[in-house]
Amino acid sequence: MFAHPDDETFGSGSVLAKYAQEGADVSVVCTTRGEVGEIAPGSEATRDTLGDVREEELRRAAEVLGVKSVILLGYRDSGMAGSEDNRHPQAFINAPEEEVVRRLAEIMRRLRPHVVMTMDEAGGYGHPDHIKASEWTTKAFKLSGDEGYRMEGTRPWRPSKLYYWSIRRSVLRRWAEEMRRRSPDSGLVRLDPESMGVADERFTTELDASPYVGLRMKAALEHRSQGSPFDGMPEELTREFLRVDMLIRVFPP
């Protein structure tokens, strides 16, 4: 479960591709259409069309990764922390918690997944939509299997595992160093790697993603309106960064 189109690919595209290729029915739930994201140079998207463009990019990227279904909840992108978009009445972070959690629990009961994955509780880099996506997915995970939580037309279903996806802080440090060296004018060099991702020792699960890096990079190209965090880096270095995916198993502990 993700907050914006591109989170599924830039973040955990290798995980999705791996299990899709192994025969799992993989679904992506996205809470917004990314209406207030940045627009990369060369993209034909405009501020008025960005939501439509990003939804189509999500669907194309999901097809590349082998995702079976894409579900959009239809909330508005809340924007970066502290922005004016945080106060928009349709912003995801302003949606009623009970409503969102109920919708997510209903999806879990309907799809009956064995594994649920979302972002870590700090949202990777503190994006308010990422934080809420993590919090409300975790609550829905618990309620989905609760016999006492009534939803007409559904039966309780407890997925067997819940994982948080994030990036190792040690990898972010190396990435930041390379970005400063190769693209000193990029706005990305201003990000502080010490306030992003998760300390290496918190991770519980290491996934060899090397067979799926090419597929993930191909899917990333579909998100043209956003560009890629690896733009400007040599392909061999990008592959090195993407060859291992790290997860935190939340349930069972």
N, C-alpha and C positions, 0 to 999 in steps of 0.2 A: 504494500500500500504506500503510495507516494503522493506528494503534494503538487508537483508540476510536471508537465511534459518535459522530458529529458532526464529527470531524476532516475527513471528506470534504466536508462542506458548509460549515462555518464557515471552513475553510481554502481548499480549492481547488474549491468547488462550481461556479464559473463555468467553469473549465477542463473539468471533466467534462461540463457541460451543452453547452458549445460543440462539443466533438467528438462527443458523442452526437447532437446536432442535425445535424451534418455527415455522419452516417452511419457513424461508427466504432462498433465493438462495445466498449463501455466496461465494464470490470469493476472492482469494489472489493473488495480483500482487507482484512479488519480482524482484528487479532490477538486482541482481547479484546471483551467485551460491556460494558465500562465499569461493572462492578459496584460500584466504590467511589467513583464520581463524586459530586458534590454533587447534591442534589435541590432544584430550583427551587421557590419558593413557589407554591402553587396546583396543583402536580403531584400526581396520585394515586399516584405511585410510592412504594414504601416501600423500606427498606434490603433487605428480602428479595426484592422483586420488581424492583429497579432493573435488573438484568441483562436480564431478559425485556423490560421496557419499552423499554430503550435499543436492544435488537436490533430490536424492531418499529419503533421510530422510524427507525432506520437504513434499514430496508427501504422504509419509506414515503418517506423523503427521497430515496433512490436512485431510486425510481420517478418522483418529480417531476423529477429531473435527467436522466432518460432512461438511467440505468445499466442495462446488460443483465443483469448477474449480481452477486450479493453472496456473498462467501465469508468465513466466519468460522473462524478457526483454533482458537478455544475455550480460549485461555489466560485466566488471571484478570488483571483490572486490577491493576497493581502499586501504584497510588496515587502521590501526590506524593513527590518526593525527601525522604528522611528519615522517612517515615511508617512505622508498624508494618506496613502492608500490603506494604512492600518485602520483608519477610522471609517472606511466605506461600509455602509450597512450590510452589503452583500459579501463582504470579505469573509474568507473561510474562518479566520480567527474570531470573528464576531458571530458565527453561527451558534445556535444553542447546542451546548455539549450533549444534552440528552438526545437531541435529534440526530446528530452526526453519529454518535456511538450506536444508536439503535439501527441506523441505516447500515453501518459497517457490520454489526452483529447479524443483521438479516442477510447480508451478502455472504458472510461466512457460513451461515446455516444453509443457504441455498447452494453454494458452490462446494461445501464440505471439503475444504482443503486439509491436507495433512500437515502442511507447513505454512506459516504466515511470516512474512518479512516486511519490516518497515525501517525507518531511519532511527539512529540512536536518539536518546532523550534530549540531547542538546541540539539536535537538528543539523549535525555536520558542521555548520558554521554559524548557528544561531538564527537562521531564518525562522520567523514566527510560524509560518505555515508548516515547516518541517517539524518544529517542536510539537505543534498541536497534532500533526499527523501521527507522530510517535505516541503521544499520550493517549489519544482517543482510539487508536488501533489497539493499544495494549488493554484498554478498558473493554473494548468490544470483544477481544479475544477471550477475556474472562467471562463475559456475559453470554457469549455464544453457547457455551457449554453448561450454563446454569439452568437447572431444571425449573427453578422458580421464576426465571425471566421469561414472561409470556409474550409471544408475538404470534398473531393469528396466521395460520397457514405454514408455520415452521416447526421443526423439531429441534431440540438442543443438539449442538454439534461442537465438540471440543477438539480443535486441531491438536496434534500431538506435540508440536514445537512452535515456539515463537522466537524469531531472531531479529536483532538489530544489525543493520549494515552501517558501517562507517569506514573511515580511512585512518590508517596508522599515522600517528603524529610524526614518526621518524620519516615516513614517506613524504609527508607534506613539507618537512624541512628541506629535503632534497629537491622536491619540485620547486619550492620557492627560490632556492639557490639557483637552479637552472633558469627559472623565469627571469630573475634579476640579471643573470649573465646574458641571456639570449634576447629578451624582450623588455629592456629596462623602462620603456614607455608604457607598457601595459598596466592598466588599472589593477590587474591581479597581483602585481608585486607589492601593493600596499597591504594586502591581507597578511595578518599575523598568524603563522602556522602554529604558534603556541596556544592560540585561542580556538583552534579548529580541530576537527577530528577527535580521536580518542587516544589516550595513552596506550602504548603497545601492550602493556601487561594486562589490560582489561579484556582483550580478545580471548575467546574460548575456542574458536573454530577457524581453521585455515583451509582454504579451498584452492587447489591447483587450477587456475583459470587459463593457463597457457594455451590449451587447444582451442579456446573460444575468443582469444584476443582479437583475431582478425574479424570475426563476426561482429564483435562489439564495436570495433572501429568503423565497420561498414554501417552499422546502425546509427552510430554517432553522426555520420555524414548526413543522415536524414534531418537532423535538427539544425538545418541551415540558418534559421532565424536567430539562433543562439550562439553559433560558432562552437568551438570546443575548447575546454581548458588546456588541451594539449597542442593547440595551434602554435606553430612556430618551433616545435620540438622535433628532433629527428625521430623517424619511425622506430628505430631500434630502442631509443630511450623510452618512448611511449609504451612499447611492448614490455619493457622491463618493469615499468611502473604498474602495468595492468595484469601481469602474469599471475599474481596471487590476490585473491579476495579474502578479506578478513571479516568475520561475523562474531557477534556476541550472542550466545544462547541465553535467552531470558527465562524461558519455560521449556522443559523443566530446568531448575537451576543447575 
